[in-house]
Amino acid sequence: MSLKFFAHHRVPNSIINKLIETGHEVLRLKDHIPANSADSEVISKAKQLNAILISLTGDFSDIVSFPPSNYYETFRKVVIR
């Protein structure tokens, strides 16, 4: 099963390349919106692209700002080995 990811600008190329190598589609933030975009713009773009957001920052774990019920299809826990 192939998944579509939206990679925040701090995600290392090694992770992006591993996802691509294993058959997933990875869209880079910098190709769609400015790297300094507000978190709300980042999450909105991920939803618009129907992609799972990959971020190494803890900003998106704030359930008050980003309630899971509103972003269920955008947030997933992914473990890369």
N, C-alpha and C positions, 0 to 999 in steps of 0.2 A: 504494500500500500504506500503510495507516494503522498507526501504532505507538502503544503506550501508554507514557507516561513518568511517572516519579515524581520530582517536582522538590524537591530539597533546599531548605531555607529561604533560602539565599543566592543562588539563581538569580534573576537579574533578570526583572521582568515583561516586558521587551522580548523576551527569549528565549522565555518561556512563551507570550506572545501570538503570536509568529511561528510557533511549532509548532502552535498552535491554528488560526491562519489557513491553514496548509498542510494541515489536515485530520487532525492528530494529536490524541489524547486526552492531556491533561496533568492528573495528579493532584498536588495540592500537599501537601507533608509536613504542614503545619499543619492540614490538614483531616482527617488520619488519626492523627497522633501528636504529642506535644508537640515544639516546635521544639528544645528542649534534649535530646532523646533521644540516647542513646549510639549510636555508629556501628553497633554490632551490631544494635540495634533498627531503625535506619533500613534497613539492608540486608535484614533479615528481613521488614520490611513491604513493601519493594519486591518481594521474591520472592513473598510472600503475594498481592500484588496482580497478580503476573505482569506487572510493568512494568520498563522500563529506567530505572535510576537516573541522574538528571542531578545532578551536584554540581560545584561550582567549587573545593572543597577537595581537597587531595591525600591526605586520609585514606584514601580507598578504593583508592588505588593501591598500598598496602602489601600485597604478594603473600603475605607471611607471615600477616598477620591475615585477609586475604581471598583465599585461593588461587583463581586463575582456574578451576581444575577444579570448584570448588564453586559458583562464581557466574557461570559462562559466560553463562547466559541473562539475567543481570541487568546485566552490564557490556558496553557497546558504545562505540565511539568515534563520536561524532556531530559533524559540522562544520556549523555554521549560518552561512549567508552572508546 
